């Protein structure tokens, strides 16, 4: 017998409709399995052998899809966006609705992008511990020199806690008259805007960027911009050949993988007893929504008005602080600021509001997991260090507001994270015992807060905090790349 799956999930996965719509189709007798009309959505079928028809049309099943996209500029690396076309929308022949880009290319960057629903493979390619090579071609404003090649090889200070890992820079062409260069560079990390920041560190500017390869996967240059094709069996095998072997003592379930530490995997269903869980409490930025990138830009723009660069240790210094505590910290550290604490908060809200209301996106698999918790009768809450105004703007924009029973900010408690106050407050709101609560966080201070509250902590992968992965893993019970891993 092959893998068994609920019929409503089978059809929803294949984009026939939402689970609610699929149930209506069944009630109308529009769904037939192996020649028999099926009325019960919970009926399980063999995905390899069952013949499924909807309104007389056969619906096959693909458990995983792997697409190579030649990403054009102007398209965002996201699954949904209210203003820009997403990379997923460029896939014309995909079967599944849960595809996501593996990593991100900036909106103005072109080139290779892998799109799949295989969270395990995505983790292996994106994990900082794997050091997967990524090669880019770029046009540079400035003449790239041998000294730059050496600097890239030795590591550069791009405002992080550590220097970048050694990168291989190859000069293809230079034009001193036009002050331009063409290069290829191979990096082994995936820090925010890393290639652009590395060239800024040597006094030059990237004016065009294209990714050529990621690990063993090389861009098929016969693909026009915006075109995509499935990976060949050889390409997929080569990508998977570099994957770390799971701990032989663990039970492997491809669709339910989550890491307890860098070297072990565990099936969530075997560890979390959802029948005893009363609540799930989420941080907002970097946990529910992909927004941490924005705050670096805001800090850069705000401090830049006063000719002050963003200190390399700023994000770590304010990690976990409430909105008010952050403003107070800025007043102490940047004594030249002519604003009061309340004025700072107002300015930051104004700078960020439009982005929260229109630009931020949800983390992979979030909506499906919230639906899962809802069906389980598990209450949900938000414990954020952000302002209530920005939190509401994002939640309304993304349609998340109806899912949460409590929303609290760190400004409402005496101490921000890593103190447990805010998580204890949300648990009280939800009427849940601390020991029966899950906490989802993207930074160490938040995980410390959850642990101090006596709750089960889950570290959420986020590109902006990738340099903290080791610490996050040590502080958490589970590691989450995609919320669908939790179902």
Helices and strands as residue ranges (DSSP letters): E 4-6, H 7-13, H 19-27, E 31-33, E 36-37, E 44-46, E 52-54, E 57-58, E 66-71, G 88-90, E 100-101, E 110-116, H 119-126, E 134-141, H 146-154, E 168-175, E 180-187, H 194-201, E 205-214, E 217-218, E 228-230, H 233-241, E 257-261, E 264-267, H 268-271, E 279-282, E 289-290, H 292-304, H 314-318, H 323-333, H 341-358, E 361-362, H 366-376, E 379-384, H 388-398, G 401-403, E 406-409, G 410-412, H 421-430, G 434-436, E 437-441, H 444-452, E 456-460, G 463-468, H 469-475, E 478-480, G 483-486
